[in-house]
Amino acid sequence: MPSSTAAANKKLDSTNRKEYPVTERPTRKQLANAIRALSMDAVEQARSGHPGMPMGMADIAEVLWNDFLNHNPSNPRWHDRDRFVLSNGHGSMLLYSLAYLTGYPLEIEELQQFRQFGQRTAGHPERDLDIGIETTTGPLGQGLANAVGMALAEKVLAGDFNRPDIKIVDHHTYVFLGDGCLMEGISHEACSLAGTLELGKLIALYDDNGITIDGETAGWFTDDTASRFRSYGWHVIDNVDGHDALSISSALKNAQSETQRPTLIICKTVIGFGAPNKQGTADTHGAPLGTDEIEAARTELEWNHTPFSVPDNILKEWDKRSKGAALEAEWQKHFDAYQATYPELADEYLRRMEGRLPLDWENQSATAISKVIEEANDVATRKASLRALEAYAPFLPELMGGSADLTGSNLTLHSRSTAINKANENGNYIYFGVREFGMTAILNGMSLHGGFIPYGGTFLVFSDYARNALRMAALMHIQNISVLTHDSIGLGEDGPTHQPVEHIASLRAIPNMNVWRPCDGVETAVAWRSAIERKDGPTSLILTRQSLPHIDRTANQIETISCGGYTLLESDGDPELVIIATGSEVNLALLSAQELVSDGIRVRVVSMPCTEIFDIQSVDYRSQILPDTNARRLVIEAGIKDSWWRYVDGKGDVIGMNTFGHSAPASLLFEHYGFTVKAIVSRARQMLSV
């Protein structure tokens, strides 16, 4: 225990403080003060953190979690629970305090270990359903966008499964957010769409305290937030006293009564409420209050208890295990009746909410790939991606897709797609508009909610806009499929602003991100199958604009595509040269190999559509594909070279990009940058002659 906290404990222990008897029912302010005390104590013990927001939003949280939020701490995975998102995730101690107080399996010792290695009480909330954390937050605005996705998931599932006589999907999504969330551009992307789609079960509570890290926001944030959200089509309740329980309760009842529009409740609060010398200032935002100010706050709040001590009567009042169990039991009665009346629908609902693929998935997916092989011809892999969707969609109603205003270019709209809009909640396709970041974070929210396999399309070059949401999907180990087309300088005349060069390597650099760059329709179908089956992380599908030739394969080669890398052309004897390629460069590798073989050179061609999956194969398999011999290695990919040197392993070279592209026809660009048979053969001969 830090010495400053020990000193505070000693001082508190030596003071004659009142202890509330367990028979006395606590006031609402005392309940909220439990959050404040735990938050400031934990931050002080860690010597880092953000006490201001938890202290400022404690009264709002108390009303919401005690009177409105339907959840069951004894079963955090109850399907029809309300979802709660802390978008201003720096105030994580608010959420940890609530989890502890309401009865989730989070112990006081874990609060005492706030921000310490290996603890569930991290500096920002990390998704952990066991303790009621629905999503990882911290990058401001993304929690808000996740909440939009959760509310959209609820609306679509309700349309899919509810029946006039029985509702089994009927819950709200609540999100806390701060000034920083609303300054981030993603808040516009997500909230504008939420209003357009009329997500009436979404309720956002805005901590309007006018303070960020740099101080008073009046110098840089003077938006008319209420008018802004009304223009989006939201129901806005403004000027709510965020420290008055009756005002908060009235606002929440008003919000729940509005079933068509999402609601923004603007709560006027004081950051660091209760710290008499620092409240209302940036001093409370991101640093411990200090022992003297904590002592003063205890006096100000009449919180006469030692650090991390909460009286039994307050704990009892906060405990929501019995109430939560009763709420779930009531829902279970409805579900049992639903199951008796609609058994097939009930089974399908459970399958989707539990993230299980159809029972016959193995045969169905094999049939789908066989169909793709039968129809194979020379085609752009973006077109092959659409064919794969057409093959898989008939038996995967949970596929939920969309595009950021590039539907006709990304080819994400299959024949079974139906658009979701305010007049139709039974769809499976979202026209996101030009909102790459918002799209990806919203799809993260749908994945987090459960019941869907989400996918979203844009040009690969614009994955930059979505990058932090892609990173968050990888960090949270959730499924989200990105359809990223127009994958290289092959885009052509649109020029370097639209030609991705560094983007594939950038995506590969994200831990837990699988990046597939298939070379034809067969590899594309396998890539889609891998993305659909993968439940513990996101997948990026990197697809061409230009047509690519179909490549004939043996059954064994088709089977080994799923290993991420495999031998496409075997040498006659031990190879002298191994050429590794992806995507549009695989055919170049094959053509180059033919010319080299005609000169008597033993060449193996390896297609490496997914390095991440190849890297987790057995040592034996990897050494079969890339033998540890004196064979030279040459990698070909129309992107920057950085991620490939480890496969070269000092035995060769990488033909790739080290500059941005130009505006010109694709064929001229490939020739200019050396992606030709002539250039590849020349470089191979050079290497072999050394």
N, C-alpha and C positions, 0 to 999 in steps of 0.2 A: 504494500500500500504506500503511495507517495506520501512523503513527510507532511506536505501541506494538508492532505486529507486527514492524516493521523492527528495533526494539530487541531483540525476542525472538530474531529470526533471527541478529542479530549476536552475541548472547550464546551461542546454540547453536553457531554456526559456530566460536566461539573455544574451545569445549569439546571435549576429546578423547573422543569417544563411540564405542562399539563398533558396527560394522556387521556384521549377520549375513551370512555368506557365502551365495551363491545355492545352494550344494550342500547346505546344512543345512535339513532340513525343519522348518518352524516349528511351535511348539506351538499348541494350540487357544487358549490365552490370548493368544499373540502375534497370532493371527488376529483375535481379538476386539478387541485393543488397537489394531489398525489402524482399526477403526470409531471407537473412542474418540478417537484422535489426530486423525483427519480431522474429526470432529465439533467438537471443541473448537477446532481451528485455524480452521475455517471461521466459526464463531460469533465468534471473536475478531477475525478479519479484517473481518467485517461490522459488528462492534461491536454486534450484536444477535442474538438467537436463543435457542435452548433446548438447552444442552449436556447437561443432567441426564439426560433420558430416553435419548438415544442411548448415553451412557456406562453407564447402568444396565441397558439391555436388550441391550447388545452381545453378551454371552455367549449369550443366548437366540437372537438373530438369527444368530450364527455357526453354531450347531448346526442350526437350521432350514434356513438357506440352503445350507449345505454338505452336509448329509446327508439332508434330507427333501424339500425343495421341488423339484418337477419343473418346470423352466422352461428356456427356451432364449434366452439373451441375443442370439443372432444372429437369432432370429425371435420377437420379443415377442408376435406375434399368433397363435402356434400355438394352435389351437382347444382342445386338450385339456391346456393348461398348468394347473398349480395356480394359483389366484388368491391373491395376498397383498395384504392391506389394512392400512394403518397408520392405525388409527382415532384414536390419540393423535397427530394430525398435526403438532402443534407440534414433535415430535421429528423433523422432516423430514430432518435431516442423517443420521439412521440410514439412511433409504431411499436418499438420494443416495450415501452411502458404499457401501452394498451394490450399487447399480447400477454404480458405477464399478469396484468391486473384482471383481465377478463377470463383467464384460466387456460390459455394455451400452454403446452408443455415447455415453457421457457422459465428457467429458475432465476431467482434473484442473484445468484452467483454469476450468471451469465450477463446480467446487467452490470455487475461490478467489474466484469471483464470486457466492457465496451471498447471496441476498436483494437482488441488484442489478437494476436496470431491464433488462428484455428478456431475462433469463436464465431457463433452464429450472429452475434451482435456487431456486425461490421460497421465501418464508418458510414457507409450508405447501405440501404436495405438491399439484400441479395435474395432473389426469389427462393422461398422456402415455405411451401404450403403447410408443413408441419406446424409452423408458428404463425401462420396467417399472412405471410408475405406473398402477394400475388405476382409481383413483378420486381425486377431489379431497377432501381431508380437512382438518380443522381445527375446525369446529364439532363439539364432542365428542359422541360417541355415534352420529353418522351413519355413520361408516365401519363401525361394528359392524353397523348396520342394513343398509347396503349389502352387507356380507358375508353376512348372512342371505339377502338377495335372490339373491346369486350362488350360494350353496349350494342354494337352492330351484330356481334355473334349472338347475343341474347335475342335480338329482334328476329334474326333469320331463323334461329332454332325454334323460336316460338311459332313462326309461320310454318315451319316444316312439321312440327310435332303436336302443337296444341290442337285440341278439338273443342267444338262449341260447348260440350258438356264437361270437359276436364282440361285444366291447364297444368302442365308439368314444368313448363319453362316460364317463370314469372318472377324475375328478380331485378334489382336495381344495380347500377354501377355508380359508386361514389368516388370522387377524386378530390384530393386536397392539392392546391397549387398556389404559387406565390408570384410576386412581381417578375422574377426571373423567368418563370415558365411562360409568362405572357409576352415578354420581350423577345424570346426565341421565335424565329420564323416558323418553326414547326407548329406552334400553337395556332397560327393562322391557317396553315394547310389542313390540320386535323379538325379544327373547330368549324371552319367554313363548311367542310364536307359533312360534319355531324349535323349541322343545321339543315343542310340540303336534304339529307336522308331522314330527317325528323326522328332522331334517336331520343324519344321521350323518356326512356328509362335511365338516361345519363344525367347525373346531378354533380356539378362542380362547385366546390366551395373555395373561394378565392381569399387568401390571406392578404388583405389590402392594408399593409402596414407602412408602405412608403419608404422602406429601407432595404438596401442591398449592401454588398460588401463595401462599396465605395462611399456609402453614406446615403443621404436623402435622395430619393429618385426624382425629385422635382427638377433636378438639373438635366435629366436624360430620359425620363419616361413620363410624358404628360398626356398620354392617350386618353381619350374618353372611352374607357373600357366598356361601360354599359352600352353606349351607342354602337360601339364596334360589334359587340355580341348580338345586339338586337338586329344589326344589319345582316348578320349571319343567319338569322331566323331562330335565335335562341330566346327563351323565356328568361328575363333578367330580373332578379330581386336585388336591389342595391340599398346601400346605406343601412345594412344590418349591423347592429352592435354585436361584435364578435366576442364580447365578454358578458353578455346578458343571455342567460339560458332561455328565457321566454321568447326573446326576439329570434334566437337561433331556431328554436323549436317551431315557431310560427312559420319561419321561412322554409324549413324543411317540409312541413305539411303542405305549404303552398306549392313547393316544387313537386312533391309526389302527386298532387292533384292534376298537374299538367302532364298529360300522357302523350302529347303529340310532339312538343318541342323539347329539346334538351334545356336544362336550366343552369344558369350561372347565379350563384348566391355570392354577392360581394360583401364580405365581412370586414368591417373596420376594426382593426386590432392594434394592439401595442406590442411591438416585438420585445421579447424579454419581460413580459408582464410579471410584475411582482418583485423585480430586482430594482429597488427604489432609486439607486444612483445611476443605473445604466439602461433601464428600460427606455424604449423609444429611440435607441441609438444603434449605430453599427457596431458598437463595442460588444453587444450581446450576440451578434450574428455568428461569428465563427471562431470564438475563443472561450475558454473557461471564464466564469465570472470571477473567480478568485475567492479565497476563503472568507474575506471580510464581507464581500458583497453577498455571498451565499448566506452568511449569518444574518445580514440585514434583510435578505429576502425571506428567510424563515420568520423573522419577526414581522415583516410586512404582511406575509401570507397567514400568519398565525399557525404555522406548521411546526408544532412543538415536538419534533421527533428527530432522532439521530439519522445520519445518512443511511439510505437504502432501507429505512424502517417505515412500514405502512401499517397502521393499526388494523386490528382484525375486523372492526366494524366497517371500515372502508374497503378492505379486501372482500368482505362478504357482499357488500353492496355492488361492487364491480363484477363479481364472478358471474359469468354468463353461461356456464356449462349446463345447468339445469334448463334455463330458458332456451338455449340453443338446441338441446336434445329434444325438447318439446316441439320446437319449430320444425325440426327435421322429421320427427315422428308424424306430425300433422301432414307434412308434404308426402311422407312415405305412404300414408293412407290413400292420398290422391293417386300416387303412382301405382299402388297395388290395384286400385280400381281401374286405372288406365291400362295396366298390364292385362287385366282380365278381359277388358273390352277390346283393346287393340294390341294383342300380343306381339304381332310382327313389328309394329311401330315401336313398341316398348323395347324389344330386343335390339332394334336398329339404333334407338336413342342411346341405350347403354353401350353398344359397340362403339358408337362414335364418340361419346363422352369419355370412354375409357381408352380411346386412341387405338383400338384394335382394327386391323385390316380385315376384310371379309374372310370367312373361313376358307373359301376356295381361292384365296389370293394367289397362291403359288401357281396353280393351273391357269387362272385367269390372266396373270401377268405373262406367263409363258406363251399363252395363246395370243396375247396382244403383241408380243415381240415377233412371234411367227408371222402374224398378219403384216407387221411392218416390213419384215424380210421379204414376204411374198410380193409386196407392192413397191419394193425398193427400186429406185432409179436415181439418176443424177438430180440432186435437189439441194437447195440451201438448208443448212441445219436449222434455221428458224422455221422453215416449212416442215422439216422433219419433226421438229418439236410439236407443231400443231397436229401432225399425224399421230404422234405418240399420245397426245392429249385425247384425240378422237378414239384411240384404242383403249385407253384406261378409264375415261370418264363414265362409260356405261355402268361400271360396277363400283364407282367411287363417288357417290353423291356428296361426300364431304369435301371434294375438291372445290375450293373457293378462290377464284382468280380475279385478275384485273390488270390494268395497265395505266401508266401515267401518261395518258393522252397519246399513246402510240399503239393502240390496239391493232390497227391495220399493218403496222410495221413489225411489231413483236409477235403477231399471230398468236395471241393468247385466247382468242374467242373461238371456242370449239362449237360444234353444231348443237350441243346440248346446253349451251350457255344461255342463261336468262338474266337480264340486267336487273340489279337491285335499284330501286328508286323509292320515292315516298309513296308511290301508288302500288308498289309491289315489294313485299318483304319475303317472297318465296323464291328469290333468285339465287344465282351462284356466280354472278359476275359483277364487278364493280368498276364503273368508269371513274377513275380517281382524279381525272384532270391532271394538270401539270403540277404534280405533288409527289416527287420521288421519295423524299424523306418521310413525308406524312404517310404515304402509301405503305412503306416498309414498316414503320412503327405501328401503324394501324393493324397490319397483318400480323405483327408480333402479338398484339393484343388479342386478336382472334385465336391465334395459336395458344396463347396462355389461357384463354377462357376454356378452350376444349370444344371438340365437336367438328373441327375443320382441319383440312390440310391446305394451308394458304399458299398462293403463288402470285407474284406480281412481276410485271414486265416493264422494262425501259431499255434505252440504249446502254451498252456497257459503259460508255464514257460518262454517263450520268449516274453511274453507281457511286461516284464521288459525293453527290448530293445525299445519297441514302446511306453513306458509309457508317455513320455512327449507329444507326438502327440495325444495320447488318452486324456490326460488332456486338451490339447488345444481344441480338439473337444467339450469336455464338457464345457469348458470356453466360447466357441463361440456359444454354443447351436446349433450345426449342427449335421446332421445325418451322422453316420458312424457306420457300423455294423462289429464287430470283431468276427470272428469264431475261438474260442480258444479251441483246442482239447487236448486230453491226459491230463485230468483235475486233476489227483491226484496221490497218490502212486499206484493206479491201473495201471499206466504205466508199473510198474514192473521192468524188468531186466535192463533197461537203467540206473537205479540208481538215486541217489539224485540230480545229476546235471540236470536231466530232469524231476524230479518229483516235480510239483508245490505244495508248502505247504502254503506259505503266500500270494499267488497271488490273490486268490479270495477276501480275506479280503482287500488286497491292492487296488483292483479295486473298491470294495464297498466304500472305503474311499474317492474316487474322487467325489466331488459334481456334481450332474447332470449326473452321469453315471448310467444307468440301467444295472444290472448284472443278467442274467438269468442262472440258473443251473437246467435244466429240468431232470426229472427222467425217461422219456420214449419218444416214438415217438409222442404221443399226446401233451404232454407238450412242446416238441420241436417245433411242428408245430405252437402252440399258441405263443411261444416265438418269432419265426420268424415273425408271423403276427404283434406282438407288435412292433418289431424292424422296420418293414417296415412302419407301421403307424406313428411311432414316428418321428416328424420332428424337435423337439427342443432339441435334444441331442443324444449322441451316445449310443449304446447298445453293451454289451459284452455277447456272447453266450458261456457258459462254458460246454464243451461236452466230453463224455467219449470215451476212446479207446475200453473198454471192453463192451461186450453185457450186456444189462439190460432187465429184463422181462417187457412185456407189462402189464399194469394195467387196468382192467375194471373199468369204471366209469359210473355214471348216467349222463343224459343230463345236469342236474344242476351243477354237479361237473365239467364237461367240460366247461361250461359257466363261472364258477368262477375261473378257472385257470388264466384268464386274470386279476384277482384281485391281483395276486402276491403270495397269500397264501390262502389255502382253506382246508376244512376238507375232508380228503380222507377216513378215517375210523371213524365212530361215535361210541361213547360209548353207552352202554345200561343204560341210566340215566346220571346224571351229572358226568363228568369225575373226577377220582381221579388222573389221570396222563395224561398229554398232551405231546406227543412225536412230536417234530418238526424236519424235515429232508429235505435234498435237494439231487438231483441227484442220484448217485448210492446208497446212504444211505436210500432212501425212502423205497425200498423193504425190507431192513434190519429192518426198523422201523415197517413195516407191519407184518413181520414174528415174531418180538419180541412181538408185541402187541397181536398176536394170542396166544402166550404162556402165556402171563400175563393174558389175558382174561380167558383162561382155568383155571387159579387159582382163578377166581372170581374178578379180578381187573378191574375196569372200565377205559378203555384206549381210548383216542382220538388220532388219527394220523393226523398231519397237514403237508401237502407238502407245502414248502415255496420256490418256484423256483425263486422269485424275491422280495427281501425285500424292495427295493426302491418303487415298485408299491404297495406292501402291506401297506407300511407306509403312503401312501396318501389316503387310503380308509377312509371311514367315521368311526367315533369312534364306532358307533353301529356295523358296520361290523367287525371291528377288535376285539371288545369285544365279539362278537359271536364266533369268531375263537379261540381267546385266552382269555377265561373268567377271570374276576377279582375275582377269588375265591381262596380257599385254595389248589386247585389242584396243584400237583407238576409238574414241567416242565423239560423235558430232550431234549436237542438238539443234533443231530448227523450230523456231516459233516467232511469229510476227508480233513480237512485243519485246520489252526490255529484257535483258539477259539475266538479271540478278538472281532469280530463283533457280537457275539451272546449273550453276557451276558445281553444285554438290554431286550432280549425276555425272558430270564430265570427270570429276575426281582426278584432275591433273593429267588426263589422258587425251585431251583433245580441245575442242572449241565449241562455241555457241554462235550460230548465225541468228541474229536478232536485231533489235532496234536499239540505238543509243541517242536518237534525236526524235523530235516530233515529225509528223508527216507533212504532206503538201496536198493542195487541191489539184487533183488530176485523176484521170481514169485509173481504176484499180490495177489494170494490167501494166500500165506504165510505172506505177508506184512499186509494184512487186519487182519489176525489172531493175528499177533505180536502186532499190535497197538490197538487192542480191538474193531475192527469193525466186531463183530460177534454177532449172536443172544445170545449166552451164556453170553458174556460180558455185553451186553446191558441189558438183563433181570436181571443179577446180580446187576448192578448199580441201576436199577429201584426199585428192591425190597429193596435195601439198603436205598434209599431215602424215600420210603414209610414207612419204619420201624422206621424212626426217629421221 
